[in-house]
Amino acid sequence: MKVVESQPAGYASVSDKDGGNHDVIGDVTPVAVTAGETNSGNDFVEIQYGSITGTVRRDVDNNGSGDQPLADVVLYLLDSSGNSVDGDPVAPGIQPVKATTGTDGSYLFANVLPASYQVFEFQPSGYASVSDVDGGNPDLIGNITPLTVVPGQHVTGRDFVDVQLGAISGYVYVGTAPLAGVTITLLDASGNPVDGDPSTPGVQTITTVTDANGFYTFTGVTPGTYQVGQTRPFGYNNFGDADGGNLDVVGDVTPVVVLPGQTNTANNFILALDTCPDNWAEWKFQHPGESAGGNPDGDAYDNFAEFAFAMPYDSGVGSDWLDHTAWIIRPDTHNPDLLEGVFVRPKGAPGNVTYSLQYAAALGNPTVWQTKIILPLMITTEDNGDCTETVTIHDLETLTELTGGEGFVRIQVDLAEDPQAQPPVINHTSYTEVEGWKETALASCRTYNNPLLRESVFTGTVDASNGVNGSTLNFTNSAGSVDLATLLAPGVSYYLEVTAGDNVGQRFDVVSASGSAVTLATDSSVCLGTPPFNTLTGALPVTLAGDKVMLRRHWTLGELFLPGGFHASNDPELADQVLTFAEGVYTTYWLDNSSGSAKWMKFGEVNDQAGTVLAPGHGMFVNKRSAATSLLAYGEVRANNFVRPLCAGMNLVGGGYPLDQAATGAASRQMTFAAGFLGTRNFKTADSFFVWKGDASSGTSGYDTYYLLDTTPIMPLLQRWVKVGDANLNPRDAAKLMLGDGSAFIRVQTDLHSYSMPNPW
């Protein structure tokens, strides 16, 4: 037989006589009773249950007072080792013992066997634990101070305090426009990154990224005091933030306080587009998809050159600091008798860019360039008050060892995207235009020509579609947002020269500009000595569409021949003179001081002639009536073919390049039969040119005359340039008889209006 105990309320069986089920004796060893005997000692041992109770409350003010009950929180009973207590040992697996808080926030684990336990709070969504009664892990009670239940004991006060999580949000703007993709980091009250996973070694930063609306948010933030930091992207400058101070941090001046269940909003950052990127990485960030060698505005400089010389990438207006060009040479600020070179660059550019001064004693094909790396001792720099600086290279003549009165210089820039790479890697190289200078001795009477150019104020490409509209050229792409009218100084004469395309070398005087359009003069004759000085007559050719151009100032009489460098008199026969020639007529300008100050006058005129335009390729004479002196010319070197229309009869012609040239052959003026020049056996009927003897020997007058000989049909056939009076008819084709800084009379029998000198260097 068996003896079964009916369990009293509040108790649990601990043991019985035969083991097995503690509520049954006889299930292991049957209880046998014989006649007349008593089977004794069939004992049961019971133990009284205990219980565990407590509350879960929520902090509503983040200061430890005024906590409120938190209902429906689930808690689990664990053993002393932190393992789940099995609520039904008979059932397969472990059946966790759990309790749920009521509306008053209380929970109860009833009928708990005496032992040591832990209680685990399963954190409700949107909440975090603040504390519990024994410290340590705020989601566990009993892990620090054992929670021991003794028979019949009701353990109370096993309380948890939770807090509702909050959030932090804000925006990042560029001006008023949202900016996506900006990284935002959550910082503690001291400005250190908040650790998002304390159980992992190191600090696991908490970051987010702004969306398409510029919006960011940190959710699940434990109430407290914080800061928020932005990682400012390349290509942008700080403009402001929500609290001032460090403009990359909100909360360093006015803390970002998160209260339970609340979102701290409007933690905004405001950026401004960096209009002058300080380094190449910022430039690339600001211009996605663009390469160093790209040229989206179709001007004279590729993207890298525009960065290296602080010029806009989307407009051909160039550097505002240098009258819209990459660099210039000018009289030295330390010594006006010397020259200096000047360019502008971003202040951070030397981190990626190497600037080198290249120089040559003469131009040629090829030109032999020598290089000097520009070192700090060679230059002075001036901060321009933005992200740029002006760099001045002093005493170019001594620095380049070009002390013979002539020289040519340019700047080479090399890009190293990774300046730490070993060996160094040059990713791209660009060059400025070539600048040159030439000092010409003036004594008695000699011809003169200045082929060096004023710096360009605009370079670009004529629109391919609707680029030519009557007398107007459109530069929608190259002008960008710039009103080209702002580039033209009042009272100054400008011309536009085609540097590449169908009409290379052609020039047109400028009438006006507006927006992205330039209106050009219409010329009825290319033979006149008065404006406009176009090289084509009539309407603009439609083939100008797609051509590259440069817009420059004309040289004037007063600029090229500064009155202070010449002798003035109230008698024109005693004053220094400048003579021009057109249509068979000389025009004489003399330096008059009868009014007390020297000014250039024209015979028969009473007005100052300083503003008279000296057109490209129109030669002149300088008649020195006083002591010998010299004239220093400097400027940009033409890099394209040079058109110089010739009209039937005499033309006083200056070349387009600062180098002496021959009539034909390599690097010459190509005065050939193919170019339309006429040869005969008689110099009176052949095309010819006349070189003033005073250019070679001061004080000498008269001309050496050369003509194009063509003995056709007499044999042997001779076709060459020869000197008048040379009985041997020696060829003079390759003789460099036409000086770069001089002029020569060219006589042609018929008009050669399309005559073009090819670029010789």
RAPE-V723938 format. One line per field, one symbol per residue. psi: psi as a letter, one per 30 degrees, with the letter a starting at -180 (. if undefined). burial: # if it has 16 or more other C-alpha atoms within 10 Angstrom, else .. Layout:
psi: ???
burial: ???
//
This chain:
psi: llkkkjklkglkkelaegabkfgkkffejkjkklkglkjlgikkklkklalklalklkkfgggglgklkjlgkklkklaffglkkjfifekkakjkjllkkafggllkjlhkkkakllkkkjklkglkkelafgabjfgkkffejkjkklkgkjklgikkklkklalklalkljcgkljlgkkkkklaffgkkkjfiffkklkjljllkkafggklkjlhkkkakllkkkjklkgklkelafgabjfgkkffejkjkjlkglkjlhilkklkkjfikfleeeeeefikfklegliffgagkleeeeefghlkfgkgfakffhhhlellllkkfejfflllkklklkffefffkkkkkklkflkailkjklkkkjlefflkkkkgfbglkkkkjlieeeefgigggklkllkkkkkjejffkklkkjfkkllllkkllkkkkjkbklllkjfklkkkfkkakkkekhfjjcgkkkheeeebgkjffffjkkgkkllkkkfkafhkfkkkkkellkbgkkkllkkfkgflglllhlfklalkkfffkfkklkklkkklefeeikefglkllgjffflklkklkkhgkkkkkljkgfgfkklklkkflfkkgfgkkjlkfjllkkjjfakkalkjklakkkglljkjkkkkakkjkklgkhkkllelakhaghileffgkkkafkffflkllkkkffeejkfkllkkkkljkjgkgkkkkkjlklkkfjffhkkgefkifjkegllkkkkkelkifgkkkkjg.
burial: ..........###.####...######................#.###############.#....#.############...###...........#####..#####.####..#####.....########...######...#########..#################...############.#####...........#####..#####.#####.#####.#.###########..######..#######.##..#####..#.#####.###.#...#.#..#########################.############.....##########################...............#.#.....###########..#.#...############........#.###########.#.#######################..##..##########.#.#..##....########..###########.#########.###.#.#######..#...###############.##.#..####..#.#########.....######....#####.....##################......#################.###############..######...######.#..##########.........#######......######.......####.##############.###########
//
